[in-house]
Structure formats: C-alpha cells, structure tokens
Amino acid sequence: MQNWNLIIGILIIASPILFAMAAYPDSISLSWNEGRGGYLFGLVFIVAELIGLKIIISKKRLVAVIPLSTLTILYLISLEHGLRDYIIESAEQFDVQLIFSWTWMWDFIVMAIFIVVGLSIFFGKRWIRIAPAGPIFLTGTAIILSLDAFFPYDTLGPLQYIVPYFVQANVWLVTLFDLGTAVAKDNVMFLRGDHGSMALQVFWPSAGVHSIIIFSLVIGAFMLKMNIPRRRKVVYFVLGIIGTIIVNLIRIFSLSWYALKVTTDPEAWQAYHEIAGEIMFLPWLFAFILVVIIIESRRLKKLEK
C-alpha cells in the first residue's frame, strides 16, 4: 500500500526547488557559485532518503508546511522583482567582493532553512537521522558560498594552504604523460601545449577544497544514520576523503589538459572550467554512497543467515 501522505510530503518539500527549476531554468547552472544547480542535487538527496519510508505523516503536519513552501516560492519570485538588486546593493555594506557568491548564498540559506524546518515539522527531531543529506548539502553549499564571498581568491589561508601541493602534483602528471610543458610557482601553473601558452592561477574553490568540505558534511550525516560499527564508519569516511582528493586532482589535470590540447582561448576554457568540478564531484559523491549502501546491505544479509 502506497504511503500517499509521505509522497505528498515529499512533493511539498520539493515544491520550491521544482518551482525554481521550472520558472527559472537559466538559473540552474552546474557551477557551484553561478546558479541553483545545487538545488537539483539537494532534491535528489531528499527524495532518495524519504521515498519508500514507512513513516506516516499526519495531514495536520502536511498542511502546516504548505505556508512555508509558499513563502519560499514567493521569495524566489521576489528576487526577479527587485529583491536581488537589494541583495546586490547590500554587499557593499559588508565589503563583499564576489557578488555572485553573495547573492547565491542567500538562495541556499533560504532553501536550507525551509527544508530543515519542513522536515522538523514532518518528523520532529528524528529528521537528522531520517533525511540529513539534502539539508546538510544545501547548508554546506551556503557556507562555502559565504566563505567565497567574504574571503575571495587566496585570502582564506587555511583553505588555500594545500593548493600548491595540488598544483605540484598536476605538473608532475602533465610531465609524466608528456602532454606539454608545465611549471609551477606557488598556486600558479604556466602551461605550454599544442595551442600556445596559458597561465592558470588556482584558488581553493578551483582546487576543489569546497568539495572536500561538502563531502565531509554529507558523508558525516550519512554515516550518522547508518547502523554500522563506528570503526567501519571511520574507514568509509577516510576512504571517501581520499577519493574526493583524487577526484579533485583529476579535475585540475583535466583543466590543464584542456588548455594544453584543446584550446587556450580564455572564454572557451572558462566555459569548461565552470562545469568540470561538479560534473566530476557530484557523481562521485552519489557513487560512493551507493557503493557503501550495497556493501553494507550484503554484509547485513550475511549476518542474518
């Protein structure tokens, strides 16, 4: 028997995200700091964690979330009627240098608050064990956008600290595969390939440091809800971080390859740069979680025999 109240609850929670995708499709950019692409992945997490649950949500709780969903949709609409201009103007008061990160930050803050409050109404305090990944992903994205807005480029020392090591590793790979000439100095790579020369300055978001933080938050929430020994949780967490670092190295390498073998045209390279990170990181995140679920499901079946 279908749990129709749960399905309706999922639709209510998802309605602002679905509205944004339908009404403003141009805002759904895969680049982490240039649009609402993160909404899509937050929605996937929410649906994946809630669908199939046998928890009954009362009609009273369903009705209580509808006004919040409506207010969130009204927020999205108001952005197109002057609110976004006000947010942009307010950036000067806080000495914000990266306006895009500042404006998209508020989108993710509002959506994260709605999702957390909505799930809290549906499930009470249990929501953190029932469906934590979506809200934490959205909240993590908002945090990263705030860091990028207030500490742009290389001004946030601790996050920038590891970038030169990524750059050096990438230069070693370019040399190993004989793709061209690559020289590194701090966080700058000087590349020379089939289409001329190009200098790439790498900051912590471009190196994928933000994805390591988001991965840590999401996988931490995911491990919290899984009923497996703590030692296995630690092993999965460490393996996931290592895998995310490798994915980021592959990302930087692909950006170098694009400059060495495809084009040194700044606009064409930037277009590739805008999607290269999320197009690698997010599938990796989903794949890792899926593998963990499969491994643990098989382990539990063996224990039950």
DAFENHU-V559603 format. One record per pair of residues at least 6 apart in sequence whose ideal C-beta (glycine too) atoms are under 8 Angstrom apart, sorted by the first residue. I is the first residue (numbers start at 1). J is the second residue. D is the distance in Angstrom with one decimal. If there is no record, write none. Layout:
i: (I/I)
j: (J/J)
d: (D/D)
//
This chain:
i: (3/3/3/3/5/5/5/5/5/6/6/6/6/6/6/7/8/8/9/9/9/9/9/9/10/10/10/10/12/12/12/12/12/13/13/13/13/13/13/13/13/14/14/14/15/15/16/16/16/16/16/16/17/17/17/17/17/18/19/19/20/20/20/20/20/21/21/21/21/23/23/24/24/24/26/27/27/28/28/28/28/28/29/29/29/29/30/30/30/30/30/31/31/31/31/31/32/32/32/32/32/32/32/32/33/33/33/33/33/33/33/34/34/34/35/36/36/37/38/38/38/38/39/39/41/41/42/42/42/42/42/42/42/43/44/45/45/45/45/45/46/46/46/46/48/49/49/49/49/49/50/50/53/55/55/57/57/61/61/62/64/65/65/65/65/68/68/68/68/69/69/71/72/72/72/75/75/76/79/79/84/87/87/87/88/88/88/91/91/91/91/94/94/96/96/96/97/97/98/98/98/101/101/101/101/101/102/102/104/105/105/105/105/108/108/108/108/108/109/111/112/112/112/112/115/115/115/116/116/116/119/119/119/119/120/123/123/127/128/128/129/129/130/132/132/132/132/133/133/133/133/136/136/136/136/137/137/137/139/140/140/140/140/141/143/144/144/144/144/147/147/147/148/148/151/152/153/154/154/154/154/154/156/159/159/160/160/160/162/162/162/163/163/163/163/163/163/164/164/164/166/166/166/166/166/166/167/167/167/167/167/167/167/167/168/169/170/170/170/170/170/170/170/171/171/171/171/173/173/174/174/174/174/174/174/174/175/179/179/179/179/179/180/180/180/180/180/180/181/181/181/181/182/182/182/182/182/182/183/183/184/187/187/187/188/188/188/188/189/189/189/189/190/190/191/191/191/191/191/191/191/192/192/193/193/193/193/194/194/195/195/195/195/195/195/196/197/198/198/198/200/200/200/202/204/206/206/206/206/207/207/208/208/208/208/208/208/208/209/211/211/211/211/211/212/212/212/212/215/215/215/215/215/216/216/218/219/219/219/219/219/219/220/222/222/223/223/223/226/226/226/228/232/236/240/243/243/244/244/244/247/247/247/248/250/251/251/251/251/254/254/255/255/255/255/258/258/259/262/262/263)
j: (53/54/55/56/56/57/58/59/62/50/51/53/55/56/57/51/57/62/50/57/61/62/65/122/46/47/50/51/62/65/66/69/118/46/50/65/69/115/118/119/122/43/46/47/69/73/69/72/73/76/111/114/39/40/42/43/111/43/73/76/27/28/36/39/76/28/36/39/40/76/77/36/76/80/35/35/36/35/36/37/39/40/35/36/37/274/37/274/275/278/279/37/274/275/277/278/38/141/144/145/205/210/277/278/98/100/101/104/145/148/205/100/104/274/104/104/107/278/108/137/138/141/111/138/137/282/111/115/134/135/137/138/141/134/286/131/133/134/137/218/115/131/133/134/133/130/131/132/133/134/130/131/130/123/130/122/123/121/122/122/121/117/118/121/122/114/117/118/121/114/118/114/110/111/114/83/110/107/87/107/103/102/103/106/99/102/103/99/102/103/149/102/150/102/149/150/149/152/148/149/152/145/146/148/149/152/145/149/145/142/145/146/149/138/139/141/142/145/142/138/135/138/139/142/134/135/138/127/135/139/127/130/131/135/127/130/131/135/221/224/224/225/225/221/222/224/225/218/221/222/289/217/218/220/221/214/217/218/217/213/214/217/218/214/213/205/210/213/214/156/159/210/205/210/159/203/203/160/163/187/203/204/204/204/209/187/203/204/204/207/209/187/202/203/204/207/209/184/186/187/202/207/208/248/249/252/184/186/187/188/189/202/207/252/184/249/182/184/189/249/252/253/256/182/183/184/189/249/253/180/182/191/253/256/257/260/182/193/256/257/260/261/191/192/193/194/260/261/190/191/192/193/189/190/191/192/256/260/189/190/190/201/202/203/199/200/201/202/199/200/202/256/197/199/197/198/199/200/256/259/260/198/260/259/260/261/264/260/261/259/260/261/262/263/264/264/264/259/264/269/255/256/259/252/210/252/255/273/277/248/252/244/247/248/251/252/277/281/248/244/247/248/277/281/241/244/245/248/240/241/244/281/285/237/241/285/236/237/240/285/288/289/237/289/292/233/236/237/233/292/296/296/296/292/288/284/288/281/284/285/280/281/284/281/280/276/277/280/281/276/280/269/272/273/276/269/272/269/268/272/269)
d: (7.2/6.5/7.7/6.8/6.1/4.7/7.5/7.0/6.4/6.7/8.0/6.0/6.5/7.4/5.8/8.0/7.9/5.9/7.5/4.7/7.8/5.8/7.5/5.6/7.1/6.2/5.2/6.8/6.4/5.2/6.2/5.4/7.1/6.2/7.9/7.1/7.5/6.4/5.0/7.0/7.8/5.6/6.6/7.0/5.0/7.0/5.9/4.1/5.2/6.6/6.6/6.3/4.7/7.5/6.9/4.8/7.0/7.6/5.1/6.4/6.7/7.5/5.6/5.8/5.5/5.7/7.8/6.9/6.9/7.3/7.8/7.5/7.3/7.5/8.0/5.0/4.9/5.8/5.4/5.5/7.1/6.4/2.8/7.3/5.1/7.3/4.6/7.3/4.7/4.8/6.2/6.8/4.1/6.3/7.6/6.8/6.7/6.8/7.2/7.9/7.3/6.6/6.6/5.8/7.7/5.9/5.0/6.3/6.1/6.0/7.0/6.0/7.3/6.4/6.9/7.3/6.1/6.5/6.5/7.0/6.6/4.6/6.5/7.7/6.4/5.5/7.3/7.3/4.7/7.7/5.1/4.6/7.9/7.1/7.5/7.8/4.1/3.8/5.7/7.6/7.0/6.1/7.9/3.8/7.8/6.9/4.1/7.8/5.9/6.8/7.5/5.4/7.1/6.9/7.2/5.2/7.8/5.4/5.6/7.9/5.3/8.0/4.7/5.3/7.0/5.8/6.1/6.0/7.9/7.1/7.2/7.9/6.3/6.9/4.5/7.5/5.5/7.9/7.9/7.7/6.2/7.1/5.3/5.8/5.8/7.6/6.1/5.5/4.8/7.8/7.7/7.9/7.5/4.6/5.0/6.6/7.6/4.9/5.8/5.2/4.8/4.7/7.7/4.2/4.1/7.7/7.7/4.2/5.6/5.6/3.9/5.2/5.9/5.5/7.7/5.0/3.8/6.3/4.8/5.5/5.9/4.0/4.5/5.7/6.2/4.7/6.3/7.6/4.9/7.7/3.9/7.5/5.8/6.7/5.5/5.3/7.6/8.0/7.6/7.3/6.7/4.8/7.2/3.7/7.4/6.6/6.3/5.3/5.5/5.7/8.0/5.0/5.7/7.9/4.6/6.6/7.4/5.3/7.5/6.5/4.4/4.3/6.9/6.6/7.6/7.5/4.3/6.3/6.6/6.1/7.3/7.9/5.9/7.7/8.0/8.0/5.0/4.5/7.7/6.6/5.5/7.4/6.7/4.1/5.0/7.1/6.7/4.9/8.0/7.4/6.9/4.8/5.5/6.9/5.8/4.8/7.3/7.4/5.5/5.6/6.9/4.8/8.0/6.8/6.5/5.8/4.7/7.7/5.8/7.5/5.7/5.6/7.9/7.5/5.4/5.9/7.3/7.7/6.7/6.9/4.7/5.5/5.8/4.4/6.8/4.5/6.5/7.6/5.3/6.5/4.0/7.4/7.4/5.6/7.9/7.0/6.2/6.5/7.4/6.2/4.9/6.6/6.3/5.6/3.5/7.1/4.2/7.7/7.9/7.0/4.2/7.5/6.1/7.2/5.4/7.9/6.8/7.9/7.2/4.6/7.7/6.2/4.9/6.9/6.1/7.0/5.0/7.4/7.0/4.6/6.9/6.7/7.2/5.3/6.7/5.0/7.3/6.6/6.0/5.2/5.7/7.9/7.8/6.5/3.0/6.0/7.6/6.6/5.7/7.9/7.8/7.8/7.4/5.7/4.8/4.8/6.9/4.5/4.4/7.3/6.9/7.1/6.8/6.9/7.1/7.7/8.0/7.3/7.6/6.2/6.4/7.5/7.1/3.2/5.7/7.5/6.0/6.7/7.8/6.0/7.5/6.4/6.7/4.4/6.6/5.3/6.8/7.2/6.2/6.9/4.7/7.7/6.1/7.8/6.8/6.6/7.3/6.0/5.0/7.9/7.4/7.4/7.0/6.0/7.7/4.4/6.5/6.3/7.1/7.7/6.6/5.6/7.9/5.6/5.5/6.6/6.3/7.2/6.9/8.0/5.4/5.8/4.9/7.6/6.5/5.5/5.6/5.3/7.5/5.9/7.8/7.7/7.2/6.0/6.0/6.1/5.2/5.9/7.7/7.9/6.2)
//
